């Protein structure tokens, strides 16, 4: 059997609306925190709280993962990817959240071959990785540096990346449609 190439798929803001849930936690620290549609910079929070406070809020949101529903098209998106790729769902989170991440994927029957939680998903990039789906500008840049095709749902904090070759859409369905069109043009 021939090994399939790998796709690395992010969780937060890729498979579900994490920004809305994170915003609820951030408001507990600072009521003046802007809403996600105004997060025009990846480090938007630095004007409102310390890095420690921010990551404590991130952890509290991750602890509630089982309460969050995936995007409506997440299941179909992953199944479609699995036809051509080995699906590695990876998230920038503490290792203590590995089980809750797997349980959440299983609860909603979201396809995966492997699940990883680690501080820097670019450490997973190797010659088998041919596609990355992630909203983080850092991960988008790292994928591009490694000549890996990259796509994302468009958000205020990553829109600047769209001109750099990142395939962007307003939903996972739109992202997949654009990927399919590119593959057809390239004869894949």
ZADO-1210 file (C-alpha; in nm, 4 decimals, padded with zeros to 6 digits):
<atoms>
<atom x="00.0000" y="00.0000" z="00.0000" code="UNK" pos="1"/>
<atom x="00.1300" y="00.3448" z="-00.0948" code="UNK" pos="2"/>
<atom x="00.1546" y="00.5939" z="00.1903" code="UNK" pos="3"/>
<atom x="-00.0812" y="00.8863" z="00.1491" code="UNK" pos="4"/>
<atom x="00.0553" y="01.2362" z="00.1878" code="UNK" pos="5"/>
<atom x="-00.0326" y="01.4073" z="00.5157" code="UNK" pos="6"/>
<atom x="-00.2624" y="01.7016" z="00.5808" code="UNK" pos="7"/>
<atom x="-00.2289" y="01.8842" z="00.9117" code="UNK" pos="8"/>
<atom x="-00.5622" y="02.0312" z="01.0202" code="UNK" pos="9"/>
<atom x="-00.5876" y="02.2804" z="01.3058" code="UNK" pos="10"/>
<atom x="-00.8773" y="02.2668" z="01.5542" code="UNK" pos="11"/>
<atom x="-00.9406" y="02.6156" z="01.6964" code="UNK" pos="12"/>
<atom x="-01.1042" y="02.8484" z="01.4397" code="UNK" pos="13"/>
<atom x="-01.0669" y="02.5765" z="01.1781" code="UNK" pos="14"/>
<atom x="-01.3049" y="02.3051" z="01.2963" code="UNK" pos="15"/>
<atom x="-01.5115" y="02.5262" z="01.5286" code="UNK" pos="16"/>
<atom x="-01.5587" y="02.8909" z="01.6256" code="UNK" pos="17"/>
<atom x="-01.3009" y="02.9103" z="01.9015" code="UNK" pos="18"/>
<atom x="-01.2725" y="03.2906" z="01.8839" code="UNK" pos="19"/>
<atom x="-01.6265" y="03.3360" z="02.0156" code="UNK" pos="20"/>
<atom x="-01.5596" y="03.1009" z="02.3070" code="UNK" pos="21"/>
<atom x="-01.2213" y="03.2548" z="02.3817" code="UNK" pos="22"/>
<atom x="-01.3795" y="03.6006" z="02.3787" code="UNK" pos="23"/>
<atom x="-01.6149" y="03.4928" z="02.6601" code="UNK" pos="24"/>
<atom x="-01.3159" y="03.3891" z="02.8703" code="UNK" pos="25"/>
<atom x="-01.1177" y="03.7039" z="02.7882" code="UNK" pos="26"/>
<atom x="-01.4103" y="03.9247" z="02.8955" code="UNK" pos="27"/>
<atom x="-01.3773" y="03.7743" z="03.2431" code="UNK" pos="28"/>
<atom x="-01.0282" y="03.9269" z="03.2572" code="UNK" pos="29"/>
<atom x="-01.1010" y="04.2551" z="03.0788" code="UNK" pos="30"/>
<atom x="-01.4503" y="04.3710" z="02.9872" code="UNK" pos="31"/>
<atom x="-01.3043" y="04.6083" z="02.7241" code="UNK" pos="32"/>
<atom x="-01.1525" y="04.3320" z="02.5113" code="UNK" pos="33"/>
<atom x="-01.2590" y="04.3812" z="02.1481" code="UNK" pos="34"/>
<atom x="-01.4844" y="04.1305" z="01.9748" code="UNK" pos="35"/>
<atom x="-01.3218" y="03.8734" z="01.7408" code="UNK" pos="36"/>
<atom x="-01.4142" y="04.0651" z="01.4245" code="UNK" pos="37"/>
<atom x="-01.1790" y="04.3364" z="01.5553" code="UNK" pos="38"/>
<atom x="-00.8851" y="04.1055" z="01.6265" code="UNK" pos="39"/>
<atom x="-00.6807" y="04.2457" z="01.3384" code="UNK" pos="40"/>
<atom x="-00.3514" y="04.1372" z="01.4899" code="UNK" pos="41"/>
<atom x="-00.2552" y="03.7924" z="01.6221" code="UNK" pos="42"/>
<atom x="-00.1343" y="03.9563" z="01.9473" code="UNK" pos="43"/>
<atom x="-00.4378" y="04.1835" z="01.9910" code="UNK" pos="44"/>
<atom x="-00.4682" y="04.0934" z="02.3592" code="UNK" pos="45"/>
<atom x="-00.1391" y="04.2584" z="02.4680" code="UNK" pos="46"/>
<atom x="-00.3104" y="04.5967" z="02.5107" code="UNK" pos="47"/>
<atom x="-00.5605" y="04.4458" z="02.7567" code="UNK" pos="48"/>
<atom x="-00.3847" y="04.1785" z="02.9634" code="UNK" pos="49"/>
<atom x="-00.0624" y="03.9937" z="03.0282" code="UNK" pos="50"/>
<atom x="00.0451" y="03.6909" z="02.8291" code="UNK" pos="51"/>
<atom x="-00.0112" y="03.4797" z="03.1424" code="UNK" pos="52"/>
<atom x="-00.3703" y="03.6039" z="03.1779" code="UNK" pos="53"/>
<atom x="-00.4320" y="03.5410" z="02.8084" code="UNK" pos="54"/>
<atom x="-00.3072" y="03.1832" z="02.8164" code="UNK" pos="55"/>
<atom x="-00.5018" y="03.1102" z="03.1345" code="UNK" pos="56"/>
<atom x="-00.8162" y="03.2188" z="02.9448" code="UNK" pos="57"/>
<atom x="-00.7095" y="02.9994" z="02.6505" code="UNK" pos="58"/>
<atom x="-00.6814" y="02.7034" z="02.8889" code="UNK" pos="59"/>
<atom x="-01.0237" y="02.7691" z="03.0407" code="UNK" pos="60"/>
<atom x="-01.1774" y="02.7746" z="02.6917" code="UNK" pos="61"/>
<atom x="-01.0027" y="02.4474" z="02.6019" code="UNK" pos="62"/>
<atom x="-01.1364" y="02.2906" z="02.9211" code="UNK" pos="63"/>
<atom x="-01.4889" y="02.3533" z="02.7869" code="UNK" pos="64"/>
<atom x="-01.4141" y="02.1954" z="02.4457" code="UNK" pos="65"/>
<atom x="-01.6864" y="01.9313" z="02.4802" code="UNK" pos="66"/>
<atom x="-01.9498" y="02.2091" z="02.4884" code="UNK" pos="67"/>
<atom x="-01.8540" y="02.3472" z="02.1460" code="UNK" pos="68"/>
<atom x="-02.0145" y="02.2319" z="01.8234" code="UNK" pos="69"/>
<atom x="-01.8005" y="02.2014" z="01.5115" code="UNK" pos="70"/>
<atom x="-01.8673" y="02.4063" z="01.2016" code="UNK" pos="71"/>
<atom x="-02.1510" y="02.2479" z="01.0000" code="UNK" pos="72"/>
<atom x="-01.9163" y="02.1520" z="00.7166" code="UNK" pos="73"/>
<atom x="-01.6279" y="02.0225" z="00.9352" code="UNK" pos="74"/>
<atom x="-01.7285" y="01.6558" z="00.9156" code="UNK" pos="75"/>
<atom x="-01.7626" y="01.6534" z="00.5369" code="UNK" pos="76"/>
<atom x="-01.4418" y="01.8564" z="00.4977" code="UNK" pos="77"/>
<atom x="-01.2369" y="01.6004" z="00.6914" code="UNK" pos="78"/>
<atom x="-01.3957" y="01.3047" z="00.5131" code="UNK" pos="79"/>
<atom x="-01.3172" y="01.4640" z="00.1758" code="UNK" pos="80"/>
<atom x="-00.9573" y="01.5277" z="00.2795" code="UNK" pos="81"/>
<atom x="-00.9233" y="01.1668" z="00.4002" code="UNK" pos="82"/>
<atom x="-00.9754" y="01.0402" z="00.0439" code="UNK" pos="83"/>
<atom x="-00.6403" y="01.1890" z="-00.0613" code="UNK" pos="84"/>
<atom x="-00.4548" y="01.2478" z="00.2640" code="UNK" pos="85"/>
<atom x="-00.3693" y="01.0966" z="00.5968" code="UNK" pos="86"/>
<atom x="-00.5419" y="01.3412" z="00.8354" code="UNK" pos="87"/>
<atom x="-00.3407" y="01.4682" z="01.1315" code="UNK" pos="88"/>
<atom x="-00.5547" y="01.6934" z="01.3500" code="UNK" pos="89"/>
<atom x="-00.3119" y="01.9150" z="01.5408" code="UNK" pos="90"/>
<atom x="-00.3695" y="02.1918" z="01.7902" code="UNK" pos="91"/>
<atom x="-00.1523" y="02.4407" z="01.9736" code="UNK" pos="92"/>
<atom x="-00.2500" y="02.3470" z="02.3261" code="UNK" pos="93"/>
<atom x="-00.1100" y="02.1903" z="02.6361" code="UNK" pos="94"/>
<atom x="-00.0655" y="01.8130" z="02.6385" code="UNK" pos="95"/>
<atom x="-00.3269" y="01.7836" z="02.9154" code="UNK" pos="96"/>
<atom x="-00.5881" y="01.8640" z="02.6497" code="UNK" pos="97"/>
<atom x="-00.5055" y="01.5674" z="02.4228" code="UNK" pos="98"/>
<atom x="-00.7834" y="01.3450" z="02.5598" code="UNK" pos="99"/>
<atom x="-01.0507" y="01.6162" z="02.5541" code="UNK" pos="100"/>
<atom x="-00.9506" y="01.6980" z="02.1950" code="UNK" pos="101"/>
<atom x="-00.9816" y="01.3327" z="02.0884" code="UNK" pos="102"/>
<atom x="-01.3079" y="01.2938" z="02.2804" code="UNK" pos="103"/>
<atom x="-01.4500" y="01.6033" z="02.1111" code="UNK" pos="104"/>
<atom x="-01.3524" y="01.4751" z="01.7646" code="UNK" pos="105"/>
<atom x="-01.5093" y="01.1379" z="01.8455" code="UNK" pos="106"/>
<atom x="-01.8249" y="01.2933" z="01.9927" code="UNK" pos="107"/>
<atom x="-01.8926" y="01.4716" z="01.6641" code="UNK" pos="108"/>
<atom x="-01.7615" y="01.1861" z="01.4476" code="UNK" pos="109"/>
<atom x="-01.4932" y="01.4067" z="01.2933" code="UNK" pos="110"/>
<atom x="-01.2482" y="01.2003" z="01.0918" code="UNK" pos="111"/>
<atom x="-00.8803" y="01.1784" z="01.1868" code="UNK" pos="112"/>
<atom x="-00.5931" y="00.9352" z="01.1548" code="UNK" pos="113"/>
<atom x="-00.3859" y="01.0996" z="01.4257" code="UNK" pos="114"/>
<atom x="-00.4242" y="01.3760" z="01.6857" code="UNK" pos="115"/>
<atom x="-00.1369" y="01.5902" z="01.8137" code="UNK" pos="116"/>
<atom x="-00.1267" y="01.8718" z="02.0672" code="UNK" pos="117"/>
<atom x="00.1951" y="02.0704" z="02.0874" code="UNK" pos="118"/>
<atom x="00.3228" y="02.4264" z="02.1200" code="UNK" pos="119"/>
<atom x="00.4393" y="02.4564" z="01.7569" code="UNK" pos="120"/>
<atom x="00.2638" y="02.2611" z="01.4823" code="UNK" pos="121"/>
<atom x="00.5393" y="02.3479" z="01.2347" code="UNK" pos="122"/>
<atom x="00.7508" y="02.0855" z="01.4170" code="UNK" pos="123"/>
<atom x="00.5269" y="01.8303" z="01.2413" code="UNK" pos="124"/>
<atom x="00.6286" y="01.9520" z="00.8943" code="UNK" pos="125"/>
<atom x="00.8203" y="01.6879" z="00.7032" code="UNK" pos="126"/>
<atom x="00.8398" y="01.5576" z="00.3464" code="UNK" pos="127"/>
<atom x="00.5070" y="01.3702" z="00.3825" code="UNK" pos="128"/>
<atom x="00.3117" y="01.6864" z="00.4752" code="UNK" pos="129"/>
<atom x="00.1611" y="01.8292" z="00.1562" code="UNK" pos="130"/>
<atom x="-00.1220" y="02.0427" z="00.2955" code="UNK" pos="131"/>
<atom x="-00.1814" y="02.2514" z="00.6086" code="UNK" pos="132"/>
<atom x="-00.5191" y="02.3952" z="00.7133" code="UNK" pos="133"/>
<atom x="-00.4670" y="02.6554" z="00.9859" code="UNK" pos="134"/>
<atom x="-00.5717" y="03.0101" z="01.0786" code="UNK" pos="135"/>
<atom x="-00.2444" y="03.1106" z="01.2492" code="UNK" pos="136"/>
<atom x="-00.0306" y="03.3563" z="01.0500" code="UNK" pos="137"/>
<atom x="00.2826" y="03.1946" z="01.1989" code="UNK" pos="138"/>
<atom x="00.1844" y="02.8448" z="01.0836" code="UNK" pos="139"/>
<atom x="00.0786" y="02.9771" z="00.7419" code="UNK" pos="140"/>
<atom x="00.4215" y="03.1416" z="00.7008" code="UNK" pos="141"/>
<atom x="00.6066" y="02.8311" z="00.8171" code="UNK" pos="142"/>
<atom x="00.4108" y="02.6091" z="00.5770" code="UNK" pos="143"/>
<atom x="00.4886" y="02.8438" z="00.2890" code="UNK" pos="144"/>
<atom x="00.8600" y="02.8505" z="00.3859" code="UNK" pos="145"/>
<atom x="00.8548" y="02.4698" z="00.3665" code="UNK" pos="146"/>
<atom x="00.6803" y="02.4739" z="00.0251" code="UNK" pos="147"/>
<atom x="00.3674" y="02.3176" z="00.1733" code="UNK" pos="148"/>
<atom x="00.0303" y="02.4169" z="00.0294" code="UNK" pos="149"/>
<atom x="-00.1669" y="02.6004" z="00.2943" code="UNK" pos="150"/>
<atom x="-00.5273" y="02.7102" z="00.3302" code="UNK" pos="151"/>
<atom x="-00.7419" y="02.8740" z="00.5944" code="UNK" pos="152"/>
<atom x="-01.0769" y="03.0156" z="00.6828" code="UNK" pos="153"/>
<atom x="-01.0387" y="03.3908" z="00.6463" code="UNK" pos="154"/>
<atom x="-01.0365" y="03.5911" z="00.9708" code="UNK" pos="155"/>
<atom x="-00.9286" y="03.9481" z="01.0510" code="UNK" pos="156"/>
<atom x="-00.6010" y="03.8233" z="01.2061" code="UNK" pos="157"/>
<atom x="-00.4947" y="03.6197" z="00.9010" code="UNK" pos="158"/>
<atom x="-00.6382" y="03.8034" z="00.5989" code="UNK" pos="159"/>
<atom x="-00.3035" y="03.9645" z="00.5324" code="UNK" pos="160"/>
<atom x="-00.1752" y="03.6143" z="00.4431" code="UNK" pos="161"/>
<atom x="-00.4148" y="03.5702" z="00.1479" code="UNK" pos="162"/>
<atom x="-00.1829" y="03.7460" z="-00.0961" code="UNK" pos="163"/>
<atom x="00.1055" y="03.5182" z="-00.0017" code="UNK" pos="164"/>
<atom x="-00.0360" y="03.2075" z="-00.1689" code="UNK" pos="165"/>
<atom x="-00.2558" y="03.0929" z="00.1169" code="UNK" pos="166"/>
<atom x="-00.5874" y="02.9617" z="-00.0164" code="UNK" pos="167"/>
<atom x="-00.8612" y="03.1319" z="00.1825" code="UNK" pos="168"/>
<atom x="-01.2353" y="03.0962" z="00.2028" code="UNK" pos="169"/>
<atom x="-01.5185" y="03.2014" z="00.4302" code="UNK" pos="170"/>
<atom x="-01.5982" y="02.8397" z="00.5251" code="UNK" pos="171"/>
<atom x="-01.4403" y="02.4958" z="00.5079" code="UNK" pos="172"/>
<atom x="-01.6659" y="02.4136" z="00.2125" code="UNK" pos="173"/>
<atom x="-01.5372" y="02.7156" z="00.0231" code="UNK" pos="174"/>
<atom x="-01.1768" y="02.6286" z="00.1111" code="UNK" pos="175"/>
<atom x="-01.2260" y="02.2709" z="-00.0132" code="UNK" pos="176"/>
<atom x="-01.3896" y="02.3909" z="-00.3338" code="UNK" pos="177"/>
<atom x="-01.0897" y="02.6154" z="-00.4041" code="UNK" pos="178"/>
<atom x="-00.8510" y="02.3269" z="-00.3314" code="UNK" pos="179"/>
<atom x="-01.0407" y="02.1025" z="-00.5726" code="UNK" pos="180"/>
<atom x="-01.0285" y="02.3697" z="-00.8437" code="UNK" pos="181"/>
<atom x="-00.6540" y="02.4071" z="-00.8005" code="UNK" pos="182"/>
<atom x="-00.6017" y="02.0313" z="-00.8107" code="UNK" pos="183"/>
<atom x="-00.8033" y="02.0101" z="-01.1336" code="UNK" pos="184"/>
<atom x="-00.5968" y="02.2888" z="-01.2927" code="UNK" pos="185"/>
<atom x="-00.2752" y="02.1154" z="-01.1869" code="UNK" pos="186"/>
<atom x="-00.4004" y="01.7749" z="-01.3038" code="UNK" pos="187"/>
<atom x="-00.3994" y="01.6119" z="-00.9577" code="UNK" pos="188"/>
</atoms>
